[in-house]
């Protein structure tokens, strides 16, 4: 799924563990119970996403090198 564009989608109870989403565009996506442990999101765009606590904790275990995200997500990830 490298470089995929998923915009304005609603993801509910999705397991993406160990997936390659490098360069993906995930703008305006709503995520509820999305498992992203070890997902490669390097260079991905995660702007204006909505997420629950489970998804946020999972994102902490993803590769976010060079990912574009808004200040709220950056702040939530830094604790």
C-alpha positions as CSV (number, residue, x, y, z in Angstrom):
1,X,0.0,0.0,0.0
2,X,3.0,2.3,-0.4
3,X,2.0,5.8,-1.5
4,X,-1.8,5.0,-1.3
5,X,-4.3,7.8,-0.9
6,X,-7.0,7.3,1.7
7,X,-8.8,10.6,2.2
8,X,-11.9,11.3,4.3
9,X,-12.4,7.6,5.2
10,X,-13.7,6.2,8.4
11,X,-11.6,3.3,9.7
12,X,-13.1,1.3,12.5
13,X,-11.4,-1.8,14.1
14,X,-8.7,-2.1,11.5
15,X,-5.4,-4.1,11.9
16,X,-2.6,-2.7,9.8
17,X,0.3,-4.2,11.9
18,X,3.6,-4.4,10.0
19,X,2.1,-2.7,6.9
20,X,4.1,-0.4,4.6
21,X,2.2,2.9,4.2
22,X,5.2,5.0,3.5
23,X,4.2,8.1,1.6
24,X,0.5,7.4,2.1
25,X,-2.0,10.3,2.2
26,X,-4.3,9.8,5.1
27,X,-5.7,13.3,5.4
28,X,-9.1,13.9,7.1
29,X,-9.4,10.2,8.1
30,X,-11.3,9.2,11.2
31,X,-9.6,6.3,13.0
32,X,-11.2,4.2,15.8
33,X,-9.4,1.2,17.1
34,X,-6.8,1.2,14.4
35,X,-3.8,-1.0,15.2
36,X,-0.7,0.5,13.6
37,X,2.2,-1.1,15.5
38,X,5.3,-1.4,13.3
39,X,3.5,0.3,10.4
40,X,5.9,2.3,8.1
41,X,4.3,5.7,7.9
42,X,7.5,7.5,6.9
43,X,6.8,10.5,4.7
44,X,3.0,9.9,5.1
45,X,0.6,12.8,5.4
46,X,-1.6,12.5,8.6
47,X,-3.2,16.0,8.6
48,X,-6.5,16.7,10.2
49,X,-7.1,13.1,11.3
50,X,-9.4,12.1,14.2
51,X,-8.3,9.3,16.5
52,X,-9.2,7.6,19.7
53,X,-6.7,6.8,22.5
54,X,-6.1,3.2,21.3
55,X,-5.1,4.5,17.8
56,X,-2.9,7.2,19.3
57,X,-1.0,4.7,21.4
58,X,-0.7,2.5,18.4
59,X,0.7,5.4,16.3
60,X,3.4,5.8,18.9
61,X,4.7,2.4,17.8
62,X,4.7,3.2,14.1
63,X,7.6,4.7,12.0
64,X,6.6,8.3,11.6
65,X,10.0,9.6,10.2
66,X,9.3,12.5,8.0
67,X,5.5,12.2,8.4
68,X,3.5,15.4,8.0
69,X,1.0,16.0,10.8
70,X,-0.8,18.8,12.5
71,X,0.3,20.3,15.8
72,X,-2.5,18.5,17.8
73,X,-1.2,15.1,16.7
74,X,2.4,16.1,17.3
75,X,1.5,17.2,20.8
76,X,-0.6,14.1,21.6
77,X,2.2,11.9,20.5
78,X,4.8,13.7,22.6
79,X,2.7,13.1,25.7
